Amino acid sequence: MSEIKRIISLYKNKEQLPSEVIKKYLEKARKNEFNSFISFNEKVLEQAEELDKKVKEGKIKGRLFGIPVSIKDNILIKGLKCTCASKILENYIAPYDATVIERLKKEGALITGKTNMDEFAMGSSNEYSAFGPASNPFDKERVPGGSSGGSAISVSADEAPLSLGSDTGGSIRLPASFCGVYGLKPTYGAVSRYGLVAFASSLDQIGPFAKYIEDVEILFDVIKGKDEKDKTSAYYPEREIKPSYLLKIGVLKDSFSDKVEDEIKTSLEEFIKLLEKEKIAEFKEFEMESFEYAIAVYYIVACAEASSNLARYDGVLYGFKLKGNNLWDMYEKTRTEGFGEEVKRRIMLGAFVLKSGYYEEYYVKAQKVRTKILKEFLKNLEEFDLLLMPVSPTLPFKKGEKLKDPISMYLSDIFTVSINLAGLPAIAFPFKLSKQGLPVGFQFVSKFFTEKLFFEVLKKIEKIIHG
């Protein structure tokens, strides 16, 4: 199944025009029932009408010709606001396109708008937004997951067939799982970060959301690859990856710990039995000794990098500014008023671990444990084709439930952050609905630059689950 191919076939058969498709999605998106959008591309209809002429002339070119795509509001689109869901950037207009946006436009995509998120991508619930919290489309009283909550909602609620988000510690996979869609965190370096507003540069990665795995594959294929403007990006190795007849899948032992909700554990067991019955895979548990340190290591590394990256928002060059009695007073007032509580908390944590006297004790030690995490993953991937684990230890939780307890919120990422620390690819995929009607999803992890394996395996699984 592919929504991209379905829409393009409508154009080829002249059954519908891009402007008609855009109007349908925009009508739903502009209602903003779940507060998934921060702003819209006011020129998108005009851009769609230009594509109408090409459809009438039979000149349909591009893998995403006339396909609406929503974009997380920390990715730059020339001429549109890029707020990062923060007051400090509430009126900032992007002066250039991010590389991923250039690649989307080259393939004929139509950008509909910018989606809601946790401020500067710091959060797991999409409640830390200067533009208000977003709501889960399955239950408005619950969170959609963060930080790319708006992107996941827009796809889940049919406000856009595709979306791009960013994943620093689970920010694509968690909302994808909570909203019942696919969300891919590519291998670090597989997708250019040029034009992505940095949170933690060694962890951030842009990736796609979609309802169907084939659409994730197409969108990833468009945005991946080397970019001279991002020195951390890599040439993507184009090699054929064919899954073995019977996959060897490792199941993280911690997936069945007391910290994981019972319904997630029973659903995981059900998923394993299904794949065994269909003779797709054989399963065996694996352990990660360093797993218990992942949250601590992640918040040391991520906050240290965030405190450095966010130093540029001081009211001098761009963004929100408050007058002060002197330069330092202006800095203090601007940043105090411009940043939300969670962002300030992480900046202070980062400044602390980088402080003279603490740097060796915390930051250097965290980097050593980070290397240990990577080595453990790679050792397990020598034995298994894929690693399987939950995305979150809980089902989507209620709004406000974890806001007063930051540690509880941080633990929502317990199954996701270690993968960012290792730089490995991972994909969240939907499995079923819980007894309460909430999405239950899991994630696969694989070796560097083997996203193709996800696509091939999940196409089989999608066919089994949905027919």
C-alpha positions in Angstrom: 0.0 0.0 0.0 1.2 3.5 -0.8 -0.6 6.8 -0.5 2.1 8.4 -2.7 1.5 6.0 -5.5 -2.3 6.3 -5.1 -2.3 10.1 -5.4 0.2 10.1 -8.3 -2.0 7.6 -10.2 -5.0 9.9 -9.8 -2.9 12.7 -11.5 -1.7 10.4 -14.3 -5.3 9.3 -15.0 -6.4 13.0 -14.7 -9.0 12.0 -12.1 -7.8 14.7 -9.7 -5.6 17.8 -9.7 -2.9 18.7 -7.1 -5.0 21.8 -6.1 -7.9 19.5 -5.3 -5.8 17.2 -3.2 -4.2 20.1 -1.3 -7.6 21.6 -0.6 -8.8 18.3 0.9 -5.8 18.0 3.3 -5.7 21.7 4.1 -9.4 21.9 5.0 -8.8 19.3 7.7 -5.4 20.7 8.8 -6.7 24.3 9.2 -9.3 23.1 11.6 -6.3 22.2 13.8 -8.5 20.0 16.0 -5.5 18.5 17.7 -3.2 21.7 17.7 -0.9 19.8 15.3 0.1 22.9 13.2 1.8 26.1 14.3 1.7 27.8 10.9 0.7 27.2 7.2 2.3 27.8 3.8 0.0 30.4 2.4 1.4 30.0 -1.1 0.8 26.2 -1.3 -2.5 26.5 -3.2 -0.8 28.7 -5.7 2.0 26.2 -6.0 -0.4 23.4 -6.5 -2.2 25.3 -9.3 1.1 25.5 -11.1 1.3 21.7 -10.9 -2.3 21.5 -12.2 -1.0 22.8 -15.6 1.6 20.0 -15.7 -1.0 17.4 -15.0 -3.2 18.7 -17.9 -0.2 18.6 -20.1 0.8 15.1 -19.0 4.1 16.3 -17.7 4.2 14.6 -14.3 7.8 14.4 -13.0 9.1 13.7 -9.6 8.7 10.9 -7.0 6.6 13.2 -4.8 4.8 15.2 -7.5 1.9 17.0 -6.0 2.2 15.1 -2.7 1.3 17.2 0.5 4.0 17.1 3.2 3.9 18.7 6.6 7.2 19.7 8.3 8.3 19.9 11.9 8.8 23.5 12.9 12.6 23.2 13.5 13.4 22.6 9.8 14.0 25.7 7.7 11.8 26.5 4.7 12.7 29.8 3.0 10.1 32.5 3.5 8.2 30.6 6.2 8.3 31.0 10.0 10.6 28.6 11.9 9.7 29.0 15.6 11.0 25.7 17.1 7.7 26.2 19.2 9.6 28.8 21.2 8.7 32.4 22.1 12.3 33.4 21.4 11.8 32.6 17.7 8.1 33.3 17.4 8.6 35.7 14.4 11.8 34.3 12.9 11.5 33.8 9.1 13.8 31.2 7.5 16.3 32.8 5.0 17.0 29.6 3.2 15.8 26.0 2.6 17.1 23.1 4.6 18.7 20.5 2.3 15.8 18.0 2.9 13.4 20.8 1.8 15.4 21.4 -1.4 15.2 17.6 -2.1 11.4 17.5 -1.4 10.8 20.5 -3.7 13.0 19.0 -6.5 10.7 15.9 -6.5 7.6 18.0 -6.7 6.3 17.9 -3.1 4.0 20.5 -1.7 4.8 21.8 1.8 1.5 22.4 3.6 2.7 23.9 6.9 4.9 23.7 10.0 3.9 21.3 12.8 3.8 21.7 16.6 6.6 20.3 18.7 8.2 20.4 22.2 10.2 23.7 22.4 13.6 23.2 20.6 12.7 19.5 20.4 13.2 19.1 24.1 10.4 16.8 25.4 8.5 13.5 25.1 4.9 14.7 25.2 4.5 17.8 23.0 3.4 19.7 26.1 6.4 22.0 26.1 5.3 24.2 23.3 4.9 28.0 23.4 1.9 27.5 21.1 0.1 25.1 23.5 0.1 21.3 23.9 -0.9 19.0 21.0 -3.5 16.3 21.5 -3.4 12.6 20.6 -5.9 11.9 17.8 -7.0 8.7 19.5 -7.9 10.5 22.8 -7.6 14.3 23.1 -7.0 13.9 26.9 -3.7 12.2 26.1 -0.4 13.3 24.7 0.7 12.5 21.2 4.3 11.9 22.2 7.2 14.3 21.5 9.0 16.1 20.4 7.7 15.6 16.8 4.1 15.3 18.1 2.5 17.6 15.4 4.1 15.7 12.6 2.8 12.3 13.8 -0.6 13.7 14.4 -0.8 15.3 11.0 -0.3 11.9 9.4 -2.4 9.9 11.8 -5.3 12.4 11.5 -5.1 12.6 7.7 -4.0 16.2 7.8 -1.1 15.3 5.5 -0.1 11.9 4.0 3.6 12.5 4.8 5.6 14.4 7.3 9.2 15.1 8.4 10.3 15.3 12.0 13.6 15.1 13.9 14.8 12.5 16.4 17.4 13.3 19.1 16.4 10.7 21.7 13.2 9.2 20.4 11.4 12.3 19.0 10.2 10.6 15.8 9.6 7.1 17.2 7.7 8.0 20.4 5.0 10.1 18.7 4.8 7.6 15.8 4.1 4.9 18.3 1.6 7.0 20.3 -0.2 8.0 17.2 -0.3 4.7 15.4 2.0 5.5 12.4 5.4 4.6 11.1 8.4 6.8 12.1 12.0 6.2 11.0 15.1 7.5 12.7 17.8 6.9 10.1 21.4 6.1 10.6 23.2 9.1 11.9 24.6 10.9 8.8 22.2 9.2 6.4 20.2 12.5 6.1 21.6 16.0 6.0 21.1 18.1 9.1 21.8 21.4 7.2 18.8 23.7 7.9 17.7 21.7 11.0 17.8 23.9 14.1 20.3 22.1 16.3 19.4 20.7 19.7 22.2 18.1 20.2 24.4 17.9 17.1 25.8 14.5 17.6 22.4 13.0 18.1 19.9 14.9 15.9 18.6 13.2 12.8 15.7 14.1 10.4 13.4 11.3 9.4 9.9 10.5 7.8 6.4 9.7 9.1 3.8 7.9 7.0 0.9 5.5 7.4 2.3 2.9 5.0 5.8 1.5 5.0 6.3 1.9 1.3 5.7 5.7 1.7 8.4 5.8 4.4 10.8 4.1 2.0 10.0 6.5 -0.9 10.3 9.6 1.4 13.6 8.4 2.9 15.0 7.6 -0.5 14.3 11.3 -1.5 16.0 12.9 1.5 18.9 10.6 2.2 22.5 11.0 1.0 25.6 13.1 1.2 25.4 16.9 1.4 28.5 19.1 1.1 26.8 21.6 3.4 26.7 19.0 6.3 30.1 17.5 6.9 28.6 14.8 9.2 26.4 13.5 6.3 27.5 10.4 4.5 27.3 8.9 1.0 24.5 6.3 1.4 25.7 2.9 0.2 23.3 1.6 -2.5 23.4 -2.1 -1.9 20.7 -4.8 -2.2 19.5 -6.0 1.1 17.4 -9.1 1.0 16.1 -10.5 4.3 16.9 -14.1 5.0 14.2 -16.7 4.7 13.9 -17.0 8.5 15.1 -13.8 10.3 17.0 -13.9 13.5 15.5 -11.3 15.8 16.8 -10.4 19.2 14.3 -9.3 21.8 15.6 -7.0 24.5 15.2 -8.7 27.9 14.3 -5.4 29.6 11.2 -5.3 27.4 9.5 -7.6 29.9 10.7 -5.8 33.1 8.4 -4.4 35.8 8.8 -0.9 34.4 6.9 -1.9 31.2 3.1 -1.8 31.3 1.4 -5.2 31.1 -0.5 -4.6 27.9 2.7 -3.6 26.1 4.3 -6.9 27.3 1.4 -9.1 26.3 1.1 -7.3 22.9 4.9 -7.9 22.3 4.4 -11.6 23.1 1.5 -11.6 20.6 3.6 -10.0 17.9 6.4 -12.5 18.4 4.0 -15.5 18.2 2.5 -14.0 15.0 5.9 -13.8 13.3 6.8 -17.3 14.5 3.5 -18.7 13.2 4.0 -17.0 9.8 7.6 -18.4 9.7 9.1 -14.9 9.2 11.4 -15.0 12.2 12.9 -16.9 15.1 13.4 -15.0 18.4 15.9 -15.1 21.2 16.4 -12.7 24.1 19.5 -10.5 24.4 20.8 -8.3 27.1 22.5 -4.9 27.2 24.5 -4.3 30.4 24.9 -0.6 29.5 21.2 -0.2 29.0 20.6 1.0 32.6 23.0 3.9 32.1 21.5 5.1 28.8 19.2 7.8 30.2 21.9 9.3 32.4 24.4 9.3 29.5 21.9 10.7 27.1 20.9 13.7 29.3 24.5 14.5 30.0 25.5 14.5 26.3 22.3 16.1 25.0 22.1 18.8 27.5 25.8 19.7 27.2 25.4 20.1 23.4 22.1 22.0 23.8 23.7 24.5 26.2 26.3 25.2 23.6 23.9 25.3 20.6 21.3 27.5 22.3 23.9 30.1 23.4 23.2 31.9 20.1 19.7 32.9 21.2 20.6 36.1 23.1 18.5 38.8 21.5 21.4 40.3 19.5 21.3 38.7 16.0 17.7 37.5 15.7 14.6 36.5 17.5 12.8 37.8 20.6 14.5 40.6 22.5 13.9 42.5 25.7 15.7 45.8 26.6 18.0 45.8 29.6 20.1 48.3 31.6 23.2 46.8 30.0 24.3 44.0 27.6 24.3 41.3 30.3 20.9 42.5 31.7 19.5 42.2 28.2 20.8 38.7 27.8 19.3 37.6 31.1 15.9 39.2 30.5 15.6 37.9 26.9 16.6 34.3 27.7 14.5 34.2 30.9 11.4 35.4 29.1 12.1 33.8 25.7 12.8 30.2 26.8 10.4 27.8 28.4 11.0 26.0 31.7 12.2 22.7 30.2 14.6 24.4 27.8 16.1 26.4 30.7 16.4 23.3 32.8 18.4 21.5 30.1 20.6 24.5 29.4 21.5 24.7 33.1 22.1 20.9 33.3 24.4 21.2 30.2 26.3 24.2 31.6 26.8 22.3 34.8 28.3 19.2 33.3 30.6 21.3 31.1 31.8 23.4 34.0 35.5 23.2 35.0 35.9 20.5 37.6 32.8 18.6 36.4 33.7 18.1 32.8 35.9 15.0 33.4 33.6 13.6 36.0 30.4 13.8 33.9 30.9 14.6 30.2 34.0 12.6 29.5 32.8 9.6 31.5 29.4 9.8 29.6 31.2 9.7 26.3 33.1 6.5 27.4 29.9 4.8 28.4 28.4 6.0 25.0 31.1 4.0 23.2 30.3 1.0 25.4 26.6 1.2 24.4 27.6 1.2 20.7 29.9 -1.8 21.1 27.2 -3.7 22.9 24.7 -3.0 20.1 27.2 -4.0 17.4 28.0 -7.2 19.3 24.4 -8.2 19.4 23.8 -7.3 15.8 26.5 -9.8 14.8 24.2 -12.5 16.1 20.8 -11.0 15.0 19.4 -9.5 11.8 17.2 -7.1 13.8 16.7 -6.1 17.4 13.2 -5.7 18.7 12.0 -3.7 21.7 9.1 -1.4 22.8 9.2 2.3 21.9 7.8 3.4 25.2 7.3 1.6 28.5 3.8 3.0 28.7 0.8 3.6 26.5 0.1 7.3 25.6 -0.3 9.0 29.0 -2.7 11.7 30.0 -1.8 15.4 29.6 -0.2 16.9 32.8 0.5 13.5 34.2 4.3 13.8 34.1 4.8 17.6 33.8 5.6 18.0 37.5 8.1 15.1 37.5 10.8 15.6 34.9 12.5 12.3 35.7 9.3 10.4 35.1 9.0 12.2 31.7 12.6 11.4 30.8 12.0 7.7 31.5 9.5 7.7 28.6 12.6 7.6 26.4 14.2 4.6 28.1 14.0 2.4 25.0 14.9 5.1 22.5 17.9 7.2 23.7 20.5 4.4 23.6 19.9 4.0 19.8 20.6 7.7 19.2 23.8 7.5 21.3 24.9 4.6 19.1 23.9 6.4 15.9 22.1 3.2 14.6 18.9 3.2 12.5 15.6 2.4 14.2 12.0 2.4 13.0 8.8 2.6 15.1 5.9 0.6 13.6 2.2 0.2 14.6 0.9 -3.2 15.7 -2.6 -3.0 17.2 -4.9 -1.0 19.4 -5.0 -1.5 23.2 -8.2 -2.3 25.1 -8.6 1.4 25.6 -8.4 2.0 21.9 -4.8 3.4 22.1 -2.1 2.5 19.6 0.6 0.0 20.6 3.8 0.0 18.6 7.3 -1.5 18.7 10.6 -0.7 17.1 13.3 -2.5 15.1 17.0 -1.6 15.3 19.6 -2.7 12.7 23.1 -2.2 11.5 24.4 1.1 10.0 22.8 2.0 6.7 20.5 -1.0 6.5 17.2 0.8 6.5 16.3 -1.2 3.4 16.0 -4.3 5.7 13.3 -2.5 7.7 11.3 -1.7 4.6 11.4 -5.3 3.2 10.5 -6.9 6.5 7.8 -4.5 7.4 6.1 -4.8 4.0 5.7 -8.5 4.8 4.4 -7.7 8.3 2.1 -5.0 7.1 0.5 -7.5 4.6 0.0 -10.1 7.4 -1.6 -7.6 9.8 -3.7 -5.6 7.3 -4.1 -8.0 4.4 
